[in-house]
């Protein structure tokens, strides 16, 4: 397992004012080059992360999201945990009306994993 020197945190996500707070609209973000590390073998895991949220008073600035996501590349974490952690951090950062996160991971050992969570 890799050492977690610089773990991602909700505080890494920079928020900006939503200029349309009275409108209910969906922001969809995909991150096709997501990677982390298997906590059992230390081997890299690859996947695509999908985030769909309906903002309230703020939105997440995308450069900060990119920098937050890159921090996972050395983190030993299971697919289920990373998907839920991204949802929790995103929710803590911008308090959206609703959010859904899906992790679509590449097969490992002949098993493909897709994890979806929402609030």
N, CA, C and O atoms as a GROMACS GRO file, in nm:
protein
  476
    1UNK      N    1   0.084  -0.118   0.000
    1UNK     CA    2   0.000   0.000   0.000
    1UNK      C    3   0.089   0.124   0.000
    1UNK      O    4   0.192   0.128   0.067
    2UNK      N    5   0.047   0.224  -0.076
    2UNK     CA    6   0.121   0.349  -0.083
    2UNK      C    7   0.098   0.432   0.042
    2UNK      O    8  -0.006   0.421   0.108
    3UNK      N    9   0.194   0.514   0.075
    3UNK     CA   10   0.181   0.604   0.188
    3UNK      C   11   0.100   0.725   0.146
    3UNK      O   12   0.119   0.778   0.036
    4UNK      N   13   0.010   0.769   0.231
    4UNK     CA   14  -0.077   0.882   0.199
    4UNK      C   15  -0.016   1.012   0.250
    4UNK      O   16  -0.056   1.062   0.355
    5UNK      N   17   0.081   1.066   0.176
    5UNK     CA   18   0.150   1.187   0.218
    5UNK      C   19   0.059   1.310   0.212
    5UNK      O   20   0.060   1.394   0.302
    6UNK      N   21  -0.018   1.320   0.107
    6UNK     CA   22  -0.097   1.439   0.083
    6UNK      C   23  -0.239   1.398   0.047
    6UNK      O   24  -0.279   1.408  -0.069
    7UNK      N   25  -0.313   1.352   0.145
    7UNK     CA   26  -0.448   1.298   0.121
    7UNK      C   27  -0.543   1.409   0.078
    7UNK      O   28  -0.535   1.522   0.126
    8UNK      N   29  -0.633   1.375  -0.014
    8UNK     CA   30  -0.735   1.472  -0.055
    8UNK      C   31  -0.830   1.503   0.060
    8UNK      O   32  -0.858   1.417   0.144
    9UNK      N   33  -0.880   1.625   0.062
    9UNK     CA   34  -0.974   1.668   0.167
    9UNK      C   35  -1.074   1.766   0.108
    9UNK      O   36  -1.046   1.831   0.007
   10UNK      N   37  -1.189   1.776   0.171
   10UNK     CA   38  -1.292   1.869   0.125
   10UNK      C   39  -1.239   2.011   0.115
   10UNK      O   40  -1.281   2.088   0.029
   11UNK      N   41  -1.146   2.047   0.204
   11UNK     CA   42  -1.090   2.182   0.203
   11UNK      C   43  -1.007   2.211   0.077
   11UNK      O   44  -0.976   2.327   0.050
   12UNK      N   45  -0.972   2.108   0.001
   12UNK     CA   46  -0.901   2.127  -0.126
   12UNK      C   47  -0.993   2.181  -0.235
   12UNK      O   48  -0.947   2.238  -0.333
   13UNK      N   49  -1.123   2.161  -0.218
   13UNK     CA   50  -1.220   2.202  -0.318
   13UNK      C   51  -1.258   2.348  -0.297
   13UNK      O   52  -1.320   2.383  -0.197
   14UNK      N   53  -1.221   2.431  -0.391
   14UNK     CA   54  -1.250   2.574  -0.385
   14UNK      C   55  -1.392   2.597  -0.438
   14UNK      O   56  -1.430   2.545  -0.543
   15UNK      N   57  -1.469   2.674  -0.364
   15UNK     CA   58  -1.604   2.702  -0.409
   15UNK      C   59  -1.613   2.847  -0.457
   15UNK      O   60  -1.540   2.935  -0.412
   16UNK      N   61  -1.706   2.868  -0.550
   16UNK     CA   62  -1.736   3.002  -0.599
   16UNK      C   63  -1.888   3.020  -0.595
   16UNK      O   64  -1.963   2.922  -0.594
   17UNK      N   65  -1.930   3.144  -0.593
   17UNK     CA   66  -2.074   3.172  -0.588
   17UNK      C   67  -2.145   3.118  -0.711
   17UNK      O   68  -2.094   3.128  -0.823
   18UNK      N   69  -2.261   3.061  -0.690
   18UNK     CA   70  -2.349   3.020  -0.799
   18UNK      C   71  -2.425   3.145  -0.841
   18UNK      O   72  -2.503   3.200  -0.763
   19UNK      N   73  -2.404   3.191  -0.962
   19UNK     CA   74  -2.471   3.314  -1.007
   19UNK      C   75  -2.618   3.291  -1.044
   19UNK      O   76  -2.689   3.387  -1.074
   20UNK      N   77  -2.662   3.165  -1.041
   20UNK     CA   78  -2.803   3.132  -1.067
   20UNK      C   79  -2.862   3.048  -0.952
   20UNK      O   80  -2.910   2.938  -0.976
   21UNK      N   81  -2.857   3.100  -0.829
   21UNK     CA   82  -2.901   3.018  -0.715
   21UNK      C   83  -3.050   2.986  -0.714
   21UNK      O   84  -3.091   2.892  -0.646
   22UNK      N   85  -3.130   3.060  -0.788
   22UNK     CA   86  -3.275   3.034  -0.790
   22UNK      C   87  -3.314   2.931  -0.895
   22UNK      O   88  -3.427   2.883  -0.895
   23UNK      N   89  -3.221   2.898  -0.982
   23UNK     CA   90  -3.248   2.798  -1.086
   23UNK      C   91  -3.202   2.661  -1.038
   23UNK      O   92  -3.100   2.650  -0.970
   24UNK      N   93  -3.277   2.559  -1.074
   24UNK     CA   94  -3.237   2.421  -1.045
   24UNK      C   95  -3.179   2.365  -1.175
   24UNK      O   96  -3.253   2.330  -1.267
   25UNK      N   97  -3.048   2.356  -1.182
   25UNK     CA   98  -2.981   2.301  -1.299
   25UNK      C   99  -2.877   2.200  -1.254
   25UNK      O  100  -2.830   2.203  -1.140
   26UNK      N  101  -2.841   2.111  -1.344
   26UNK     CA  102  -2.747   2.005  -1.310
   26UNK      C  103  -2.611   2.034  -1.371
   26UNK      O  104  -2.600   2.070  -1.488
   27UNK      N  105  -2.508   2.017  -1.290
   27UNK     CA  106  -2.370   2.023  -1.338
   27UNK      C  107  -2.319   1.879  -1.343
   27UNK      O  108  -2.323   1.808  -1.243
   28UNK      N  109  -2.272   1.838  -1.460
   28UNK     CA  110  -2.219   1.702  -1.479
   28UNK      C  111  -2.071   1.712  -1.513
   28UNK      O  112  -2.031   1.781  -1.607
   29UNK      N  113  -1.991   1.642  -1.436
   29UNK     CA  114  -1.846   1.641  -1.456
   29UNK      C  115  -1.801   1.496  -1.470
   29UNK      O  116  -1.843   1.410  -1.394
   30UNK      N  117  -1.715   1.470  -1.568
   30UNK     CA  118  -1.655   1.336  -1.577
   30UNK      C  119  -1.504   1.350  -1.569
   30UNK      O  120  -1.446   1.445  -1.622
   31UNK      N  121  -1.445   1.254  -1.503
   31UNK     CA  122  -1.299   1.253  -1.483
   31UNK      C  123  -1.249   1.119  -1.534
   31UNK      O  124  -1.239   1.023  -1.457
   32UNK      N  125  -1.217   1.111  -1.665
   32UNK     CA  126  -1.186   0.981  -1.727
   32UNK      C  127  -1.047   0.925  -1.695
   32UNK      O  128  -1.019   0.810  -1.729
   33UNK      N  129  -0.962   1.001  -1.632
   33UNK     CA  130  -0.827   0.953  -1.602
   33UNK      C  131  -0.803   0.936  -1.453
   33UNK      O  132  -0.691   0.954  -1.406
   34UNK      N  133  -0.908   0.903  -1.378
   34UNK     CA  134  -0.893   0.886  -1.234
   34UNK      C  135  -0.806   0.764  -1.204
   34UNK      O  136  -0.817   0.661  -1.269
   35UNK      N  137  -0.719   0.779  -1.106
   35UNK     CA  138  -0.645   0.662  -1.058
   35UNK      C  139  -0.616   0.674  -0.909
   35UNK      O  140  -0.600   0.782  -0.853
   36UNK      N  141  -0.609   0.556  -0.847
   36UNK     CA  142  -0.575   0.541  -0.707
   36UNK      C  143  -0.495   0.411  -0.697
   36UNK      O  144  -0.451   0.357  -0.798
   37UNK      N  145  -0.477   0.362  -0.577
   37UNK     CA  146  -0.395   0.243  -0.557
   37UNK      C  147  -0.475   0.139  -0.479
   37UNK      O  148  -0.546   0.173  -0.384
   38UNK      N  149  -0.465   0.014  -0.520
   38UNK     CA  150  -0.529  -0.094  -0.446
   38UNK      C  151  -0.465  -0.103  -0.307
   38UNK      O  152  -0.343  -0.115  -0.298
   39UNK      N  153  -0.544  -0.097  -0.200
   39UNK     CA  154  -0.485  -0.101  -0.066
   39UNK      C  155  -0.428  -0.238  -0.028
   39UNK      O  156  -0.351  -0.248   0.067
   40UNK      N  157  -0.464  -0.341  -0.102
   40UNK     CA  158  -0.413  -0.476  -0.071
   40UNK      C  159  -0.284  -0.507  -0.145
   40UNK      O  160  -0.191  -0.564  -0.088
   41UNK      N  161  -0.278  -0.470  -0.274
   41UNK     CA  162  -0.162  -0.508  -0.357
   41UNK      C  163  -0.066  -0.393  -0.384
   41UNK      O  164   0.050  -0.416  -0.417
   42UNK      N  165  -0.113  -0.269  -0.369
   42UNK     CA  166  -0.031  -0.154  -0.403
   42UNK      C  167  -0.027  -0.126  -0.552
   42UNK      O  168   0.043  -0.034  -0.597
   43UNK      N  169  -0.103  -0.204  -0.630
   43UNK     CA  170  -0.107  -0.183  -0.775
   43UNK      C  171  -0.205  -0.071  -0.809
   43UNK      O  172  -0.301  -0.048  -0.736
   44UNK      N  173  -0.181  -0.001  -0.921
   44UNK     CA  174  -0.269   0.110  -0.957
   44UNK      C  175  -0.406   0.063  -1.004
   44UNK      O  176  -0.418  -0.041  -1.070
   45UNK      N  177  -0.507   0.140  -0.970
   45UNK     CA  178  -0.644   0.120  -1.018
   45UNK      C  179  -0.680   0.240  -1.103
   45UNK      O  180  -0.643   0.353  -1.072
   46UNK      N  181  -0.752   0.215  -1.212
   46UNK     CA  182  -0.791   0.320  -1.304
   46UNK      C  183  -0.941   0.319  -1.322
   46UNK      O  184  -1.005   0.214  -1.315
   47UNK      N  185  -0.998   0.435  -1.347
   47UNK     CA  186  -1.141   0.441  -1.371
   47UNK      C  187  -1.184   0.578  -1.414
   47UNK      O  188  -1.103   0.669  -1.432
   48UNK      N  189  -1.315   0.592  -1.429
   48UNK     CA  190  -1.376   0.721  -1.462
   48UNK      C  191  -1.471   0.757  -1.349
   48UNK      O  192  -1.553   0.674  -1.307
   49UNK      N  193  -1.460   0.878  -1.300
   49UNK     CA  194  -1.549   0.928  -1.196
   49UNK      C  195  -1.648   1.024  -1.261
   49UNK      O  196  -1.610   1.114  -1.335
   50UNK      N  197  -1.776   1.004  -1.231
   50UNK     CA  198  -1.882   1.091  -1.281
   50UNK      C  199  -1.947   1.160  -1.161
   50UNK      O  200  -1.986   1.095  -1.064
   51UNK      N  201  -1.957   1.291  -1.169
   51UNK     CA  202  -2.021   1.370  -1.063
   51UNK      C  203  -2.134   1.450  -1.126
   51UNK      O  204  -2.113   1.525  -1.220
   52UNK      N  205  -2.254   1.432  -1.074
   52UNK     CA  206  -2.371   1.510  -1.116
   52UNK      C  207  -2.427   1.577  -0.991
   52UNK      O  208  -2.458   1.510  -0.893
   53UNK      N  209  -2.438   1.710  -0.996
   53UNK     CA  210  -2.495   1.777  -0.879
   53UNK      C  211  -2.582   1.895  -0.920
   53UNK      O  212  -2.564   1.956  -1.025
   54UNK      N  213  -2.677   1.926  -0.832
   54UNK     CA  214  -2.761   2.044  -0.848
   54UNK      C  215  -2.713   2.144  -0.743
   54UNK      O  216  -2.735   2.124  -0.623
   55UNK      N  217  -2.648   2.251  -0.789
   55UNK     CA  218  -2.588   2.345  -0.693
   55UNK      C  219  -2.693   2.424  -0.616
   55UNK      O  220  -2.806   2.443  -0.661
   56UNK      N  221  -2.652   2.470  -0.500
   56UNK     CA  222  -2.735   2.561  -0.422
   56UNK      C  223  -2.671   2.700  -0.433
   56UNK      O  224  -2.686   2.766  -0.536
   57UNK      N  225  -2.602   2.743  -0.330
   57UNK     CA  226  -2.543   2.878  -0.330
   57UNK      C  227  -2.404   2.883  -0.390
   57UNK      O  228  -2.354   2.991  -0.421
   58UNK      N  229  -2.340   2.767  -0.406
   58UNK     CA  230  -2.203   2.768  -0.458
   58UNK      C  231  -2.180   2.649  -0.550
   58UNK      O  232  -2.254   2.551  -0.550
   59UNK      N  233  -2.074   2.662  -0.630
   59UNK     CA  234  -2.029   2.555  -0.718
   59UNK      C  235  -1.882   2.529  -0.690
   59UNK      O  236  -1.814   2.613  -0.632
   60UNK      N  237  -1.834   2.412  -0.731
   60UNK     CA  238  -1.693   2.379  -0.712
   60UNK      C  239  -1.615   2.425  -0.834
   60UNK      O  240  -1.651   2.394  -0.948
   61UNK      N  241  -1.508   2.497  -0.810
   61UNK     CA  242  -1.420   2.545  -0.916
   61UNK      C  243  -1.346   2.424  -0.973
   61UNK      O  244  -1.289   2.346  -0.896
   62UNK      N  245  -1.346   2.408  -1.106
   62UNK     CA  246  -1.299   2.285  -1.168
   62UNK      C  247  -1.148   2.261  -1.156
   62UNK      O  248  -1.106   2.145  -1.148
   63UNK      N  249  -1.067   2.364  -1.154
   63UNK     CA  250  -0.923   2.342  -1.137
   63UNK      C  251  -0.895   2.282  -1.000
   63UNK      O  252  -0.811   2.193  -0.986
   64UNK      N  253  -0.966   2.330  -0.898
   64UNK     CA  254  -0.946   2.274  -0.764
   64UNK      C  255  -0.993   2.129  -0.759
   64UNK      O  256  -0.934   2.047  -0.689
   65UNK      N  257  -1.099   2.098  -0.833
   65UNK     CA  258  -1.146   1.959  -0.840
   65UNK      C  259  -1.039   1.871  -0.904
   65UNK      O  260  -1.013   1.760  -0.856
   66UNK      N  261  -0.978   1.919  -1.010
   66UNK     CA  262  -0.871   1.843  -1.075
   66UNK      C  263  -0.755   1.817  -0.978
   66UNK      O  264  -0.706   1.705  -0.969
   67UNK      N  265  -0.713   1.919  -0.906
   67UNK     CA  266  -0.602   1.904  -0.812
   67UNK      C  267  -0.639   1.811  -0.696
   67UNK      O  268  -0.556   1.735  -0.648
   68UNK      N  269  -0.763   1.818  -0.652
   68UNK     CA  270  -0.813   1.728  -0.548
   68UNK      C  271  -0.809   1.583  -0.596
   68UNK      O  272  -0.759   1.496  -0.526
   69UNK      N  273  -0.859   1.558  -0.716
   69UNK     CA  274  -0.865   1.423  -0.773
   69UNK      C  275  -0.724   1.366  -0.792
   69UNK      O  276  -0.702   1.248  -0.766
   70UNK      N  277  -0.630   1.447  -0.837
   70UNK     CA  278  -0.493   1.400  -0.860
   70UNK      C  279  -0.430   1.347  -0.731
   70UNK      O  280  -0.345   1.259  -0.736
   71UNK      N  281  -0.471   1.399  -0.618
   71UNK     CA  282  -0.414   1.353  -0.491
   71UNK      C  283  -0.445   1.206  -0.462
   71UNK      O  284  -0.376   1.143  -0.382
   72UNK      N  285  -0.547   1.151  -0.526
   72UNK     CA  286  -0.581   1.010  -0.503
   72UNK      C  287  -0.482   0.914  -0.568
   72UNK      O  288  -0.484   0.795  -0.536
   73UNK      N  289  -0.398   0.960  -0.657
   73UNK     CA  290  -0.311   0.869  -0.732
   73UNK      C  291  -0.216   0.788  -0.644
   73UNK      O  292  -0.170   0.682  -0.685
   74UNK      N  293  -0.187   0.835  -0.524
   74UNK     CA  294  -0.098   0.762  -0.433
   74UNK      C  295  -0.170   0.710  -0.310
   74UNK      O  296  -0.107   0.665  -0.215
   75UNK      N  297  -0.304   0.716  -0.311
   75UNK     CA  298  -0.381   0.675  -0.194
   75UNK      C  299  -0.428   0.530  -0.211
   75UNK      O  300  -0.490   0.496  -0.312
   76UNK      N  301  -0.398   0.447  -0.114
   76UNK     CA  302  -0.449   0.310  -0.111
   76UNK      C  303  -0.591   0.312  -0.060
   76UNK      O  304  -0.615   0.340   0.057
   77UNK      N  305  -0.687   0.280  -0.148
   77UNK     CA  306  -0.828   0.295  -0.111
   77UNK      C  307  -0.914   0.202  -0.198
   77UNK      O  308  -0.887   0.184  -0.316
   78UNK      N  309  -1.017   0.144  -0.137
   78UNK     CA  310  -1.109   0.060  -0.211
   78UNK      C  311  -1.203   0.146  -0.296
   78UNK      O  312  -1.227   0.262  -0.264
   79UNK      N  313  -1.254   0.087  -0.403
   79UNK     CA  314  -1.343   0.159  -0.495
   79UNK      C  315  -1.466   0.215  -0.424
   79UNK      O  316  -1.507   0.328  -0.450
   80UNK      N  317  -1.524   0.136  -0.336
   80UNK     CA  318  -1.643   0.179  -0.263
   80UNK      C  319  -1.614   0.300  -0.175
   80UNK      O  320  -1.693   0.394  -0.168
   81UNK      N  321  -1.501   0.296  -0.109
   81UNK     CA  322  -1.465   0.406  -0.019
   81UNK      C  323  -1.435   0.534  -0.096
   81UNK      O  324  -1.480   0.641  -0.058
   82UNK      N  325  -1.359   0.523  -0.204
   82UNK     CA  326  -1.321   0.644  -0.277
   82UNK      C  327  -1.443   0.712  -0.337
   82UNK      O  328  -1.452   0.835  -0.337
   83UNK      N  329  -1.536   0.635  -0.389
   83UNK     CA  330  -1.656   0.693  -0.450
   83UNK      C  331  -1.737   0.767  -0.343
   83UNK      O  332  -1.782   0.880  -0.367
   84UNK      N  333  -1.757   0.706  -0.228
   84UNK     CA  334  -1.831   0.771  -0.120
   84UNK      C  335  -1.756   0.888  -0.060
   84UNK      O  336  -1.818   0.987  -0.021
   85UNK      N  337  -1.624   0.879  -0.053
   85UNK     CA  338  -1.545   0.990   0.001
   85UNK      C  339  -1.554   1.112  -0.090
   85UNK      O  340  -1.566   1.225  -0.042
   86UNK      N  341  -1.549   1.091  -0.221
   86UNK     CA  342  -1.562   1.203  -0.315
   86UNK      C  343  -1.698   1.270  -0.294
   86UNK      O  344  -1.706   1.393  -0.290
   87UNK      N  345  -1.804   1.191  -0.282
   87UNK     CA  346  -1.937   1.247  -0.257
   87UNK      C  347  -1.937   1.328  -0.127
   87UNK      O  348  -1.985   1.441  -0.125
   88UNK      N  349  -1.884   1.271  -0.020
   88UNK     CA  350  -1.885   1.340   0.110
   88UNK      C  351  -1.805   1.470   0.106
   88UNK      O  352  -1.848   1.572   0.160
   89UNK      N  353  -1.687   1.467   0.042
   89UNK     CA  354  -1.604   1.588   0.034
   89UNK      C  355  -1.671   1.695  -0.050
   89UNK      O  356  -1.670   1.813  -0.015
   90UNK      N  357  -1.729   1.654  -0.162
   90UNK     CA  358  -1.796   1.748  -0.251
   90UNK      C  359  -1.914   1.812  -0.179
   90UNK      O  360  -1.935   1.933  -0.187
   91UNK      N  361  -1.991   1.730  -0.108
   91UNK     CA  362  -2.106   1.778  -0.032
   91UNK      C  363  -2.062   1.875   0.078
   91UNK      O  364  -2.127   1.978   0.099
   92UNK      N  365  -1.955   1.843   0.146
   92UNK     CA  366  -1.904   1.931   0.252
   92UNK      C  367  -1.855   2.064   0.196
   92UNK      O  368  -1.869   2.168   0.261
   93UNK      N  369  -1.800   2.061   0.077
   93UNK     CA  370  -1.743   2.182   0.018
   93UNK      C  371  -1.850   2.279  -0.031
   93UNK      O  372  -1.840   2.399  -0.006
   94UNK      N  373  -1.952   2.228  -0.102
   94UNK     CA  374  -2.045   2.322  -0.167
   94UNK      C  375  -2.191   2.304  -0.130
   94UNK      O  376  -2.276   2.380  -0.177
   95UNK      N  377  -2.224   2.206  -0.046
   95UNK     CA  378  -2.362   2.184   0.002
   95UNK      C  379  -2.465   2.193  -0.110
   95UNK      O  380  -2.553   2.278  -0.107
   96UNK      N  381  -2.455   2.104  -0.210
   96UNK     CA  382  -2.551   2.109  -0.321
   96UNK      C  383  -2.690   2.061  -0.277
   96UNK      O  384  -2.705   1.997  -0.173
   97UNK      N  385  -2.790   2.094  -0.358
   97UNK     CA  386  -2.925   2.043  -0.332
   97UNK      C  387  -2.924   1.891  -0.338
   97UNK      O  388  -2.983   1.824  -0.253
   98UNK      N  389  -2.857   1.837  -0.438
   98UNK     CA  390  -2.842   1.692  -0.450
   98UNK      C  391  -2.712   1.662  -0.524
   98UNK      O  392  -2.658   1.747  -0.595
   99UNK      N  393  -2.664   1.539  -0.505
   99UNK     CA  394  -2.539   1.498  -0.570
   99UNK      C  395  -2.540   1.348  -0.590
   99UNK      O  396  -2.592   1.272  -0.508
  100UNK      N  397  -2.482   1.307  -0.701
  100UNK     CA  398  -2.461   1.165  -0.730
  100UNK      C  399  -2.319   1.150  -0.783
  100UNK      O  400  -2.273   1.229  -0.866
  101UNK      N  401  -2.250   1.047  -0.735
  101UNK     CA  402  -2.115   1.018  -0.780
  101UNK      C  403  -2.111   0.872  -0.823
  101UNK      O  404  -2.161   0.784  -0.753
  102UNK      N  405  -2.052   0.848  -0.940
  102UNK     CA  406  -2.035   0.711  -0.988
  102UNK      C  407  -1.888   0.689  -1.021
  102UNK      O  408  -1.826   0.770  -1.090
  103UNK      N  409  -1.835   0.579  -0.970
  103UNK     CA  410  -1.699   0.536  -1.004
  103UNK      C  411  -1.708   0.414  -1.094
  103UNK      O  412  -1.757   0.309  -1.052
  104UNK      N  413  -1.662   0.427  -1.216
  104UNK     CA  414  -1.663   0.318  -1.314
  104UNK      C  415  -1.518   0.274  -1.332
  104UNK      O  416  -1.443   0.336  -1.407
  105UNK      N  417  -1.480   0.167  -1.265
  105UNK     CA  418  -1.340   0.126  -1.257
  105UNK      C  419  -1.307   0.018  -1.360
  105UNK      O  420  -1.390  -0.067  -1.392
  106UNK      N  421  -1.186   0.022  -1.410
  106UNK     CA  422  -1.138  -0.077  -1.505
  106UNK      C  423  -1.129  -0.214  -1.437
  106UNK      O  424  -1.107  -0.221  -1.316
  107UNK      N  425  -1.145  -0.322  -1.513
  107UNK     CA  426  -1.136  -0.455  -1.453
  107UNK      C  427  -1.001  -0.478  -1.386
  107UNK      O  428  -0.896  -0.435  -1.434
  108UNK      N  429  -1.008  -0.548  -1.273
  108UNK     CA  430  -0.887  -0.587  -1.200
  108UNK      C  431  -0.908  -0.732  -1.160
  108UNK      O  432  -1.005  -0.764  -1.091
  109UNK      N  433  -0.818  -0.819  -1.202
  109UNK     CA  434  -0.830  -0.961  -1.170
  109UNK      C  435  -0.955  -1.023  -1.230
  109UNK      O  436  -1.012  -1.117  -1.174
  110UNK      N  437  -0.998  -0.969  -1.344
  110UNK     CA  438  -1.115  -1.022  -1.412
  110UNK      C  439  -1.248  -0.974  -1.356
  110UNK      O  440  -1.353  -1.024  -1.395
  111UNK      N  441  -1.245  -0.878  -1.265
  111UNK     CA  442  -1.369  -0.824  -1.205
  111UNK      C  443  -1.377  -0.675  -1.229
  111UNK      O  444  -1.285  -0.600  -1.197
  112UNK      N  445  -1.490  -0.632  -1.285
  112UNK     CA  446  -1.515  -0.490  -1.308
  112UNK      C  447  -1.607  -0.439  -1.199
  112UNK      O  448  -1.702  -0.507  -1.158
  113UNK      N  449  -1.579  -0.318  -1.151
  113UNK     CA  450  -1.658  -0.258  -1.044
  113UNK      C  451  -1.715  -0.124  -1.087
  113UNK      O  452  -1.644  -0.041  -1.145
  114UNK      N  453  -1.843  -0.104  -1.060
  114UNK     CA  454  -1.907   0.026  -1.074
  114UNK      C  455  -1.976   0.056  -0.942
  114UNK      O  456  -2.058  -0.022  -0.894
  115UNK      N  457  -1.941   0.169  -0.883
  115UNK     CA  458  -1.998   0.208  -0.754
  115UNK      C  459  -2.073   0.339  -0.774
  115UNK      O  460  -2.018   0.435  -0.828
  116UNK      N  461  -2.199   0.342  -0.731
  116UNK     CA  462  -2.281   0.465  -0.740
  116UNK      C  463  -2.334   0.501  -0.602
  116UNK      O  464  -2.378   0.415  -0.526
  117UNK      N  465  -2.328   0.630  -0.571
  117UNK     CA  466  -2.383   0.678  -0.445
  117UNK      C  467  -2.447   0.814  -0.469
  117UNK      O  468  -2.407   0.886  -0.561
  118UNK      N  469  -2.545   0.848  -0.388
  118UNK     CA  470  -2.613   0.976  -0.407
  118UNK      C  471  -2.677   1.023  -0.278
  118UNK      O  472  -2.701   0.945  -0.185
  119UNK      N  473  -2.704   1.150  -0.274
  119UNK     CA  474  -2.776   1.212  -0.161
  119UNK      C  475  -2.855   1.328  -0.215
  119UNK      O  476  -2.924   1.397  -0.140
   0.00000   0.00000   0.00000
